[in-house]
Amino acid sequence: MKILILGAGQVGSTAAYQLAREEANEVTIVDKDPAALKSLSDRLDVRTVIGHAAYPSTLQRAGVADADMIIALTRSDEVNMIACQIAFTMFGTKTKIARIRAAEYSNAPNLFHQNAMPVDVWISPEQLVTEHIQQLILFPGAFQVLEFAGGKVQMAGVKARRDGRLVGEELRELHHHLPTIEARVAAIYRDGLSIPPEGDTLIQEDDEVFFVAGANDLHGIMPEMRKLERSVRSVVIAGGGNIGFRLAKALEGTNQVKLIERDKDRAKLISERLENTIVLTGDAADENLLLEENIDSADVFCALTNAEEANILSSMLAKKLGCKKVMALINRPAYAELVEDSGGIDVAISPQQITIGSLLAHIRLGDVVKVHSLRRGRAEAIEAIAHGKPGESKVVGKTIEDIKLPSGTNISLIIRGEKIMQAHHDTMVEEDDHLILFMTDRRQTDNVERLFAM
């Protein structure tokens, strides 16, 4: 597939890195910054073009006429939309994806369609990150919560603690503990290495366990891995930018929310737009301010400023002062792994990894409707739909054990209509089944896609 990426910023660079690693893709990146393009071309097998992303001449030089897809990820909504418009009007590009940050555009009725602004898919990283944090607050014991099948199925990543009912026992005991719940452990990571989730696998303390179940059953499974934590009541947010504001707006109806913003004008503006949030002007890394605001009694502290170093420092300070759980927005994967491994921060939130999943769902071959990037892009969880007739399809009419899955890939659950089923070795796949798969090695993506190619 020939893919044209506009913008070599953080989101664009992550998209290029993920897509260029797949053999089936030919990736070209456009940006005005020669240094950013050189950095990418030194690391990746990609073509680079210097120029304004929305200029017809630049797009033509980048090969838009032959591109199967254009992904506009510059920092400007207007440039992204105009680039899609030009690609469609002048060159007939079939698939056009744009990053849209402003709610004034994304909430406008009937704006995005072929007869108006021809954007086939719009993505808001800020909104995706906000929804991601909301899920973590709803399930306080998890470090990652993902949705499938329109929200009917969820996958959660949980670090096992010694007070979990299944810790110290074999995995097969999960069914005996929860006989009425259709749940499956999709993956286990121990000391950074993947452990096959077999029936006789012993769950150990500090294992990272990914399990998948119906959305209504997730809370019931959490005590299997760790003591169930009480619901989050109080949340302190550092940073009143797009993400901080969106999160406060989403939570203030159900939680006690305080927001700390350094800029006085911005603090005044968002205080006028929020109803039940206490907005404070100050530095979230100010120990005295955090103590005055009783950070030791807060359930969650979220550092969401544009400066990741400030996010790390303020989160570590909040943790030291007694906050129960701290999260920090961190762009660099090396930083994220370092702070999580050190134990100073509970959850490192990567906007790029959250965003890339939405992009991949529209790029994958076959009928792949959902993609979640996991473990800093080294693993994936996907939802794919089985099509075809028995004897013609590579999955329909076959039992799970007869499907030739790549190494490190397993099918966890099957959604058949409204029914959620465990994928046992003798379960027969039917047409239109939705299959939830976990890949510990995302290099097997092409092989998995071919199974579901129509």
N, C-alpha and C positions, 0 to 999 in steps of 0.2 A: 504494500500500500504506500502510495506517495503522499506524505503528510507535510504540510507547510505550517510551521509554528511562527507566530508573530510575537516578538518580545522575548528577550533573553534574561529577564529578571528572575526572581526566585521561583515563581510558579512555572514560568516558561522553561527555565533550566531543568527543573525536576521533570517536567513533561518530556523534554528532549532526552534526558537520561533514561527514563523508563521506556520510551518508545524506540529509541535507537538501539537498545539492547536486544530487541526482537528482530530476528533475521528477516522477517517478511516486510519490514518497514524501511522506506527510504525517507529520511528526515532532512528538511531544509529549515534553517532558522534565520529570521530577519530581525535586525535591530540596528539602531543608530550608533551604538557603542562598539567600536572595533575591539576594545579590550575584552568586553564580555563575550563577544563572538569567538575571539582567539582562545579564551579560556575553555570554552565548550569544544571547539574543534581540536584542541590539544588532547582532550580526554575522551571524546566520542567520535564515532564514525558518522559525521554529519556534514552537510554542506551549509555554508554560511553566506549571507548576503547583507551588505551594509546599506542602509537606507531607511526612509520613512515608511512605516508599515502600511499606511493607507494610500500611498501614491501608486497609481496604476503602473508607472514605469518600474517601480521597485518590485511590485508583485509579478510583473511580467518577467523581470530578470530572475526572480526566485522560482519561476516555473509554475505559476499558478494555473496556466492553461492545461497542464497535464496532471495537476494535483487531484487526488481523490478527496482530500479533506483539507480545510483551512482551520486552524485553531488560533484565534486571536486572543493573546494573553498579555497585551501591553498594559501599562498602568492607567491608560486613558480609556474610559468607556466609549467615548466618541470615536477615537481612532479604531477601536475594535469593531464597532458597528459599521463605520464607513468602509473599513477593509472588507467586511463580509458583503456589504452592498455592492462594492466594486467587483469583488470576485464573482458574485452571482450575475450581475448585469453585464459585465464585459467579457467574462470568461466562462460563465455557466458552471461554476464549481458546485458540485452536488451537495456536499455536507459542509456546513459552516457552524463552528462552535465559537462562542464569544464569552469573554469574562466581563460580567456586568456587575459593578459594585454598588451603584446608586439605586436605592429603592424606588426613586422617582421613575426610573426606566423599567425596572423589573416588575413593578406593580402596575404599570400602565396597561390597560386592557387592549388586546388586539394589536399590540405594537409589533410583536415578533411573528411574522408569517411572510410567505413569499410575495404577497401583494403589498406589503408595507416595508418593514425592515427585515430582510431575508436572513434571519438568524435561526437556524434549526434548533440549536440547543444553547441556552445561556446558563452560565455558571457563576455563582457568587461565592468566592472563598470565604468571605466574612460570614455569610449566612450558614454555610456548611460547618464552619468552625463553631459558630454559636450553637447549632443543633447538636454537634458532637459534645460540647461541654454540658449542655442540658441533659443529655443521656447519662453522662458521668455523675452528675449531681443526683439524678433520679436513682441510679444504682451505685451508691457510695463505695461499695467494696470492689468495684471493677476499675481497671485501667483502660479498658476499651469496650465500647458497646456499639454493635452494628446492626442494621436492619435489613431484612430481606422480605420478599413477597408482599410488598406494600405495607410492611410493618407487622405482618402476622407472625413472622419468625425473627428472632434476634440471636446474635452471637455475642458472647461476653468473654473478655479476657480477664482472668482473676489470678492473683498470686496466692497460692495455697499457704494457709497458716495451720499451726498445730492444733488449733481449736476447731478446725473443719471436720465434719463427720466422716468424710471419705479419706482424709489424710492418714497415711499409714495402712490403708487397706487397698485391695486390688480393685481395679477399675470396674470389674463386673459387678461389684457390690452396689454400684449406683442404681441399678435396676431394682435391687432388693430394698434399697432405702426409699426409692421413689417409684413404686410399681405403676402408678397411674399417670405418670408424666412421660411424654415422648421427648427424651433429651439424649444428646450424644456428645461425647468429648471428641472434638475435631482434631485437636493437636495439643501436645505437651512439650514444653521447652524446659530443659534442665541445664543450668550453667551455660545458657546460650545455645545449646544443641537440641535438635529435634529428637523426641523420643516417640516411637510408634505407639499409638494408643490402642494397645491390645487388651484383651480381657484380664490377663494376668499382670498387667503393668501396675506397679505399686506407686501410688501417689505420695510424693514426698513433700515435706515443708519447703517452701520457696519455689516449688515448681510453678511455671507460668502455664495455666490451663485455659484453653479456649473451648467453651462448650456452646452448643446451639440447641435452641428449644423454642416452643411457642412463646410469644411475647408475654402472655399472661402467666407463664410458668417460671420466668427468669428469677423472680424473687424467691421462689421456692427452692431453687437449685443452689443459690449462693451459699447457704449454710453448709453445703457439702464441702466447700473449699475453705471457708473461713467463717468466724463468728459473724452473724448478721448484724450489720451496723444500723444504728437508728437513722431515720430519715433526716435529710439535711434541712435545717431551718434557717440558719443565718449564713449569708454569703458576703464576703468583702471582695470587691473588684478593684484592681489597680489599673487605671487607664480608661479614659473616656472616649477613645476613638470609635471607629465603626463597630468593632467587635465588642468592646466593653459596653457601649451604649445599647447595642442589640441584645446582649445578654441581660443587662439590667432590666430592659423593657420586657423581656420574655419571662423573667423570674419574679418581678416585683409584685405580681398578683398572688403568688403562692409562698414567697419566701421573704425574710427580712434582709433587705439588700442595702449595702453601703458602697458607694463608688468614690474612689480617690482619684482626682485629676489635678495635674500640676498646673496647667494653664488656666488662669482665672476666667478668661473670656469663654473658653470651651466649657468650663465647669458651669458657668452661668447659663450658657445655651442649653446644655443637656438637662440641667435642673428644671428648666422651664418645660422641657418635653417629657420628663418623667413624672409619674404621679406619686408613687409610694417609695421611691428610692431616696435615701439620704446622700446628697452629693457633697463631698468635702474637697476643699482646695488644699493641696499639699503634696509632699513627696512620699510615695508609698514605701520608700526605703528609710523613712525617718522613724527610728525606734520609738521616740516619744509619742509621735502621732499614733502609731499602731497600739501602743500601750493605752493611750487615752481612749481609743475606740474599742478597747477590750478584745484585742485580737485573740487572746487566750481562750475566749468563750465562743469564737467563731467556728463554724463547722467546716467551711471551705474558704480558701483564699485563692483568687484567680488573678495572676499577673498577666495583663493583656496589652501592655504598652508596645510601641513600635521598636523599643530598644531591648533586645533579648538579654543583654548583660544586666540591665536594670531589672528585668523580669526574674532572672536567676537570683540576684542578690536580695530583692524584696521578698521572694518566695522562701528563700532559705532563712531570712530573718523572721518571717511570720511563723515558720515551722519551729524555729528556736524559741520563739516567745509563747508557744503553746497552741497554735492553730492545729486543728485535728488533721486536715488534709490540705495540701497546697498543690496548685497547678501553675505551670508557666508556659507562655507562648514562646517557643524556641524554633528558629528557622534552620539552624545548622545541625545536621544529624549527629555530628561528633559531639556537640555540646549536649544534645538531648540524651544520648546514651551515657555520657559522663555523669550528668547530674542525677539521672535515674539510678545508675549503678551505685553511686555514692550514698544514696538514701536520703539526700538532702531535700529532694523534691519528689513528690508522689507520682505526678503525671506530667510528662513533657509533651506539649501539644504542638504538632507539626502541621501548619496550614497546608504545606505542599503535599504531604502524604494524604491528608484528608481530601484535598481537591483532586488529586490525580485519580482517585477511584471513580469520581464522577466522569472524568474524561475517558477512562479506559472502558467504561460500560458502553460508550458510543463508538469505540474503535475496534473492539474485539470482533473476530470473525464468529460465525454461528450466531445463534440466538442467545447471547449473553446479556441479561437485563440488569445485572448488578455486579459491581466489582468493588472490593475493599482492599486497599493496600495495607499490609501488616508488617510489623517488625522492620520499620524503616525501609520498606519496599522489597524486602527479601522474600516475603510470602504474600499470598493472596487468598482471599475468600471470594467465591463467585457464585452467582445464581444463574443457571442456564436452563433453557427449556428444551425438552426432548421433542424432536419432530421426526416424521417419517413413519413408514410401515415396517412391521417385523420382517426381517430378511433384507431390507433395504437400508435401514438406519443402523448406525454403529452402537446405539444404546437402546432403542425401542425394541421391546420383545426379548430383551436379554436380562438375565439376573445380574445383580451387582458383581458377583464373583466372576462372571463371564465377560464383563466390560474390561477392555484392556487399558486400564488407567496407568498413566506414567508414574514412575517412582516418586514417592513422597506425596501422592495425591489420594484423597479419600472422599467418598460421598457420604455425608453425614445424615442429612434429612431429605425427605421427598415431600413436596406439597402437591397433593392431588385434589384439585378443587378446593374445598374448605378443610380437607383432612390433612393433618400433619403426621408423617410416618417416619419411623426410624428406618434407615437403609441397612437391612440385614443382608447377609451374603446371598440368601435365596430370594430376596425381594425382586419382583419382576418390574422393569421400567415400562410404563405405558406412554402413549403419545400425549403430549401436552403436559406431562409431569414437569414440575419445577424442581431441579436438583440443586442442593447446596453443597458445594465442593470446597475443600481446603487444600491448598498447594503449599507445602513447606519450601519448595524450590520453584520460584516463579519463572525460571528458565524453561520449565515444561509447559508454559502457557500455550505455545503454538500447537503442541500435541493435544492438549485438552480442547482447544478451540475446534480442531479438526473433528473431534468426536461429535460435536454438536452442529457442524456445518450443514446447512440445508441444501 
